[in-house]
Amino acid sequence: MQRVRIAERSQWRARAEESGFRFHTIDGLPYWDETAYYAFTLRQIEQDIEDPSAELHAMAMDLVDEVVGSQQLMDQLAIPPPFRDWIADSWRRREPHLYGRLDFAYDGTRPAKLYELNYDTPTSLFEASFFQWQWLEDQRNQNRLPPHADQFNAIHEALVERFGELAAQLPPPLYFSAVGASEEDQGTVAYLRDCAAQAGLRGEAIAIEDIGLSEDGRFTALDDTVIGSLFKLYPLEDLMTESFGQALPASGVQLLEPAWKAVLSNKGVLPLLWQRHRGHPNLLAAEFDDGSELPRGWVRKPLFSREGANVAMHLADGSWQESEGPYTGPAIRQAAHPLTAFDGGYPLIGSWIVGDQACGMGIREDNSRITRDSARFVPHAIIDEAPTRIFV
């Protein structure tokens, strides 16, 4: 694994705009960064990322049945009691799921270590699936990458195939929703709608704030159409705390991602995995936080925190690093395993699962060891021979 400088494509911003990737720059700062790429060998991808992703996904899925059958485990995950039967029923019905993302620390020399699962509303999808592949093709055509350069990236094909499988399992009509004012979330949802359409599955778009509630407690579109299935790029734990969300269990709507993903999107799954697979080479020691002082060599994360918010790192040398954010409440502790610096950037591997298949990855890079919402997306390539030339 290396970080390699490379020339930007001259028209990449225009191509991004044309393809709907309008959030390539956020608040005046670059989000998409193609001034460099990360180079991997095929062995590193297959043995260190793809295989562990598939194994950890299977281990996580095996947990769900145990959690939904245990009030004690539901308590540990702080899942609100009024929603527990609904979540358990969604699992027992095996309501289908679409995707998820596992985040890893990896430097090319040691086993990848799982930081967390993003299994409810994972983002950085379009850029990992479509725009990253376009970058690879363009750079090969410009002879800045060798013709045999490849990428761990079958995400788009896997999404289309998965939507084809879901077509018969989702009650119609299907709607895709996200916060109306979020350009990033709307871009992600538009991409997923397009993938569904390519599979022959038609879905309408609606801002989540425009969803109504009928007198008999059904979710409705602006024209009062009852929504049969709802893809929602909106955190389920937030919905469960809002008055609107109180109607979910009796609404009859089928969610994508399904309600049982409330188990796997919760950081409490990390200590549960560790308890059942102690010493696994891709897991970090983890436990539920008891509120005492955080010892050296540990990290504290709230159960429901997102985008690196409210993370506290007490490193082995006694130094601290903390991030701000809105999240409070129950937390976990995880053994510290700081990201490795490459040319001043700290890359975090996001390994994508579609259905139950590990099918691709993206890399977000921050200037600190905590990957925040301001992190940059940096493309990658598989080049078995170590790059010996810097293309500028």
N, C-alpha and C positions, 0 to 999 in steps of 0.2 A: 504494500500500500504506500503510495507516494502522492504528494500534492505537486502538480506540475503546472507551471505557467503556460498559457496559450493565448493567442490573439483572439479577440472578440470578433464575431461575425459583424460585418459592417451594417447590416440592416436588421439586426435581431429585434430591436425595439418595435419596428414597423411590423415584423412578422408576428411578434407577440400580440400586438394590438389586433391584427387581422384574425388571429386564432382565438381571440377572446381572453387572452392572458393579460388583462389590463391591470393586474395587481403586481406586475413585475417590479414596480417601484412603490413603496408604501411610505407615506408621510415624508416624501422627498428623499428617502434613503433606499438604496438598491436592495431588493429582495432576491431577484435572480442575479447571480454573479457568474459569468462565464469567462472571467479573466484567468481562471485556473480550473483544473479538474482533478479528481482523485483517480489514480490508476491502480487497478487490482490485477492479480493473476486469476486465472480461471479456478485454480485450486482454492484460493482464498474465498472466492465467491461461493463455490459449491460446498466446500467443507466447513467454512467458518461462518457463513451467513445463511445460505439457503437451507442446508440440512438442520442446523439448530433452530431456525425459524419454524420449520415444519414440526420438529419435535416439541418445542415449547408451546406451539399452538395446540397440539394434541393434548399436552399435559394440562393446559388451561381449560380446554373444553371438558376434560374429564372431571374438573373441579365443579362445574356448574351443577350437576345433579346432586352432589353432596351439599353444596351451599343452599340450594333452594329447598332442601329437605331438612334444614337445621335452623331453628330460630336463634340459636346461639351464634352461628356463623353470620346470619343476617344482622344480628345485633352488632357483631364486630365490624361489619361493613357499613354500619349506620344506614341501612336501607329502611325508609319509613314504613312502619307497620301497615298502614292502609294499602300499600302497594305490593306487599309480599306475596299474597295469593295470586295476584294478577301476573307478577313476574314468574312465579313458579309454574302457573298454568301455561304461560307462553313457552316455557322450556318443555313441559310435558307434551305439549302439542307439537314440539319441534318446529316452531315458527322459523322460517328460513332467514339466514343472515347473508349479507353481501360481502363485507370486507372488514379489515382491521389492519393496524400497523404496530409492529413491535419496534421499540427504540433500543438500540445497542450502543455501548461504548466498545470501540474496536480500533486497534492501531496496526493490524497486519501481523503482529508477532505473538499475541496472546489470544486465548479464547474470547470471543465476543461475550460481553456481559449485558444481560437484560436490565435496562433501567426501568421500563414500564410498558404496559399494554395500552394502546389507544384503540379501543374496540367499539366505541359508540359513535364518535364524530371525528374520525381521523381526517386531517387535511394535508396539504402539500401533494395532492393526488394528481391534478392535471399536469403540474410541472414535472412530477416524477414519471408519469406515464407518457404523455404526448410531447411536451416541449423539450424534455431531456433527450428523447430519441431523435427529434428533429435536429437538435444540436449535434448529436453524434453523426448523423448522415451528412450534414453540411460540412463538418470538420473533416470527415473522410474525403468528401468531394473536393475540398480545398487542399488536400494532401497535408493537412496539419496533424491528422491522425493516420496511422497506417491502415491500409484497406481491410486488414483482418480485425481491426478494433471492434469490439462488441460491447454489450451492456447487459447487466442483469435486469431485464426489462421486458416482460411479457404481460405487463399490467393491463394494457388496453384490450388485448385479445382475451385475457381472462375475465375482464369485466363484461365484455359483450357476451361471452359464453355463459357467464353466470346469470346475466339478465335473461338469457334464453331459457335457462333452467327455472328461473323464478316466475316466468310468465304464467305458468299454470298454477302457481302457488299463492299468488297475491290477489285477494278479492278486488275486483274493479269497482270504481275507477281509481287509478293510481295518481297521486299527486306528489310532486317534489317541492320541498319547502326549505327555506332558510330565512334569516333576518333580512328584510328588504334592503336595509341600508349598508349591508356588508358586501362590498364588491368582491372580496375574496371568496366568501361563502356562496354568493350568487354565481360566481364563475365556476366553482366546483360543482354546484348543483346543475348548472347548464351542461357541463361536460358529462355528468352522469346521465342526464336525460338523453343526451345524444347517444351514449353507449347503449342505453335501453332501446332507443329507437332503432339502432343498427341491429338489435336482436329481435325486432318486431314487437317490442313492448312499448306502447304509447303511454306517456304520462304528461300531465299538465303541471305548470309551474304556479306556485302561490307563495306569497310572503307569509311567514309563519304568523305574523301579527294580523293577517287578513283572514285567518281561519276562524269560522264562527262555530257556535254551539246551538243546535236546534232545541226545541222545547222538550224533546224526548232524550236529550243528552248525546246526540250524534254530532260528530265534527262535520262541518259543512264548508263548501267553497263560497266565493262571493255571490254566485247565482243560486245558492241554497242547495246545490248538489251535495248529497251525502258522500263523504270520502270513504272509500272502501279500504285503501291502503295508503300509508303516508310515509314517504321517505323524508326524514326530518334531520337536517344538519343543525341540530340544536340540542344541547346537553340534556339528557333525560333527567339527571338529578336536579337540574334547574326547573324543568317542567313539573317535577313532582312537588316542588315548593311553591308553585304559583297556583292561584285560584283556578285558572283555566285548566291546569293539569289535573286537578282533582277529579275531573270527569273521565280521565283516561280508562280506568278499569271497567267502567260500565258503558263505554262509548261504542264498543264493537269494532273500532278501527284496528287494523293490523299495521304495526309499525315496522319500518325498515330503517335502521337496525331494530331487531325485536326487543321486547321488554327485558328478556333475560340477559341482554348485553349489559344491564345495570350491574351485574356481578363482575364481568370481566373488564369493564372500564374503570373499576374502582381500584385504587392503589392497594387496598387491603388484600387483593389477590396475590400480591408479592410475598408477604409473610406466609400465606397459606401454601403457595408453591414451595417455598423454602422448607416449611415444616414437613412436607410430603416428599421432597426430593433434595434433602439436605446434602450439600457437597456437590451438586450437579455443576459441571464446569461452566455452564452458561448462566447460572444464577448467582446473585449476590445474597449474602446473609441478610435477612429482613425479619422484623418483628413489629408488633403493634406498639405504638408509642405510649408510655405510661405517664407522660407529662413531666418527668424528672429532667435534670440537666442533661443535655446531649453530650455524650462522651466523645473524645477524640476518635477520629476514624469512622464517623457515622454521619448520615444525612437524614434530615427530617423533611417529610413531604406530607401535606394534608391529603386525606383520602380523595378529595374531589378537585385538587388543584390541576390547573392546565397551563400549558405554554410556559413552563418553568417558573410560575409564580409561587411566592411564599415558600421557596426552598431554602433550607438552612444547611450549610455544609461546615462541619467541624473537622478539619483535615488532621492527618496524623502529626503534622508539625506544629499543631496548636492554632494555626490560622483559621479564620472564619471567612466564608463567603455566603451572602444571603441575597435573596431577591424579594422585591416588594410585590404586593398583590392583594386581591380582595378575599382570599380564602382563609378560613379559620376552621375550628372544629377538630374532630378526631384526625389523627395522623399516624403514619408509620415511620419506622426507622429502617434505613438500608445501609449496609456497609459501604463506606466511601470507596469509589473506584473512579478517580477523576479522569476526565477526557484527556487524551494526549494532544499536545499542541503540534500543529503542522504549519510552519511559517506564520506563527502568531494566531492562527485560527484553530478552533476546537470543533472537530467534526463529530456529529452524531448520526449514526446509521438508522434510517427508518426502513424497515423491511416489511413489505406489503404482503398481506394474506388476502386472497380473493376466494370466496367459498372456503375451502380448506386447503388451498394451494399456496405455497410460497412462490411468488411470481415476479418479484422485482424490488428495487430499492431506490431511495433518494437520500441525499445527504444535506443536512442543515448545519451550518457552520456559524458559530458565535465567536465574539471576541473574549468571552469568559467561559469558565467551565460549566456554567448553568446556561442551558439552551433556552432562550427566551423567545417571545413573539417577534423580536427584532432580528432574529437569526437570518442569515442568507442561505439561499438554496444554491448549492454548487454541484454541477453534473459529475458523472463518473464514466469511466470506460474500463473495459477488460482488455488488457494488453499483456500477454504472457511474458514477453520480453520487457525488462525494465526500460522505461524511456531513457534514451541516451542523448536526446536533443531537446532543447526548449524551442518551441515554435512561437515566434513573435512576429 
